[in-house]
């Protein structure tokens, strides 16, 4: 996974502004993987997608990612740093079909991808989203040798399927273990690399455009010429212009 140039970062940011986070993640991947068609990127499992985003984040910003969380017990703000290299694991192979056999139940399923996340955006609640995700990802269901529809699965069986999906694609739901330095409370917090990286890209793109504005006004250079400068040279000219 290669780092994006300054102009590529701004271009991806511009294409992703105002779009759903699922689409923003794909915009970033598309910029970093220009040889792959959008539908190919959308077919990545969520864990595969997030593994790519973690590598992209490391290529642009480095391995250390700093964030904050609030203790659920005493409300103390906690700053923490996570290394993306500690999170990346080998994602499951694309196109693999999985099986769940329990008693008389046998089903085949695939792992969710970005097209599935897009589909559940309009669901009115979590229960409806979980059922739609189940119906999209379950490929075959049989009970005691008789073919069934996916909506014949009980809530307990659906929950069992969700647990198995999480085991098969662990990067799809990254959680971190935190401990409050004040009260000692421990808890787990989700780390959504897609939204985290977009937030960083949003800030970086605005900063780069600010630098373009300053240097264009001071030197009369074009945006293309300014963004083509290395960060070191651009910073030097900014110092001279201040």
N, C-alpha and C positions, 0 to 999 in steps of 0.2 A: 504494500500500500504506500503510494508516494504522497508527499506533502503537496498541497495546492499552492500555486503562486498567488501573489496578492490580487491580481486581476481575476483569477479563477475563484478566489474566495468571495470577492465582491459580486461576481456573476452568479454564483450559487446562492448567495444571500438574496440577491435581487429576485431570482426565480422562486425562492422559497417564502418570501414575505407574504404573510396573510394566509398561508396554506396550512392545512392540518399537519400536526406533528408527524404523522405517518408519511405524508408526502414530503415534508422537509427532510426527513431522514433519507428518503430515496433520492432527493435532489442532491444531497451531499455525496451519496454513493455514486451517483451518475457522474458527478464532476471528477471524482477520484478514479472511476473505472469507465472511461469513455469507450472502451472496446466492447462493453456489454450493453445490450439493449435494455430499455426501461422495464420491459416485461420479464427479462431474465433477473434483474435485480429484485423486482417485486416478488419473484418466486423463491428467493432465499428464505429459509426458515428464519424466524425471529432471532434465534440464537446466532445463526450465521450472519445475518444482517448486523447484529450488535457487535459481533467479533470484528467485523470489518470497520465499524464505526469506532471501536476502541483503538484499532490500529491507525485509523485516519487521525484520530484525536492525538495519539502519541506522535505521529509524523509531523503534525502542525504545532502542537503545544508542548510536547515532551511527555514523559511517563507520569509525572506527578499531577494529580487533579485535586484541587482544594475545594471544599464545600462547607456548608454549615447545616446543623440540625438542632432542634430544640428538644431538651429532655422531656419526656412525657410525664415525669414525676414531679420535677421541681421547676420546669420551664427554663432552665439555664440554657443559654446558647452555647453550642459546642462547635468548634472549628476542627475539621479533620481533613486529612490528606489520604487519598487512595492512589496506589500505583496501578496504572492500567495494565502493566505487564503481569501483575498478580491476578488479574481478572480474566485475561484471555485464555481460552482453552480451545482445543480442536472442536469445531462445530460438527454436528452430525452430517453425514453425506446427504446431498440433495437427492430428492426423488425416492428415498427409502420409504417403504411401507412397513408399518409396525403392527403387531398383533397383541391382543389382550384375550386370554383364555381364563375363565373363572367359572368353575362348575359347569353348567350347561351353556354358559354364554361364551361366544367366540366373536370377536370383531376385529376388523382391520381398519387402520387409520393412518393418516399422514400428519405431519407436524404443521402448525399454523404458519402462515407467511403474511406478508404485508397486504396482499389482496383480502385476506380474511379480516385483518385489523380494519381495513377500509370499510368492509361490509358491516361491521358491528358498530360503527360510529353512530348510526342513526337509532340504535336500540334504546328504548326508553329507560332501561334499568340493567343492572348487572346480571340478573337472572335471565332476562331475554337475550343478552349478549352471549352468555355462556351457552345457552341452548342453540343459538344460531351458529356459534363457533363449533359446537359439537356436530351439528347437522352438516356443516361444510367439510369437516375434517374426517368424519367417520365414513369409510368407504363401503364396508360390508358389515352386516350384523346377522348373526344366527343364534337361535336359542333352542337347544336340544335338537339341533339339526334342521330347524325350520327357519327360513329367512325372515328377518324382521326389518322394520324401518328404524332409523336412528332415534326417532322421537319415542320409541317404545322403551328406551333405556330409562331406568329409574333415576331419581336424583342421587342416590347413593352410588349407582354405577357410573353416572356422569362425573361425580366427584372423584371416583376411583380412576376414571379415564384421564381427568385433568391432572391428577397426581402423577400418573405414568408419563403423560406428555412432558411435565416439568422435569422428570428424571431423564427423559430422552433428549431434552434440549435445555440443559441447565443455564445456559447464558441468556435464555429468553426472560429470565426473572432474576436479576442480580440483586442480592441483598447483602448488606454490610452489618457486622456486629459492632455496636458502639457502647461505650460506658461513660456515664456522666462523671466528670472530674469532681463535681461538688457533692452529689449525694450518693454516688456509686451505682445508680440505677443502670441496668443493662437493657438494651432493646435492639431491635433490628430495624433497619431503614432500607427502603428500596433505592437502588441507584439506576436511574433511567438514562443510559448513555445517549440516547437519541435526543431527548430534551436538553440534557446537560451540554452536549456538544453544540446544539443549535444556539443555545444561550451564549456560548463563548464565540461562536461564529458571528452572531449578531453584533456583539460588542466589538469584535475585531474589525468587521467590515465598516462599522461606523467610525472607528478610529482611523482606519486607512483612508476613508473618504475625507475625514477632517484633515489628514496630512496632505491629501491632494489639494484641498481647498487652500491651505496655507501656502504650499509651494507654488501652486498655479498663480495665486494672487501676487506672490513675492517675485517669482522668476518669469512668469508667463509661460511655463511649460504646459504641455498637454497632459491629460490624465494618463494616457497610454505610456508616455515617457516617464512620468513620475512613478507609476506602478512597476515599471520595468527595472527601476533602480533596486539594488540590493538593500535590505533593511539597514545595514550599516551606513551606506551612502545617504540613504533617505534621512536617517536620523541626524547625520552630520549637517545636511542642508537645512533641516528643521532648526537645529541649534543656531545656525548662522542667520536664519530668518527671524528668530525670536528677539 
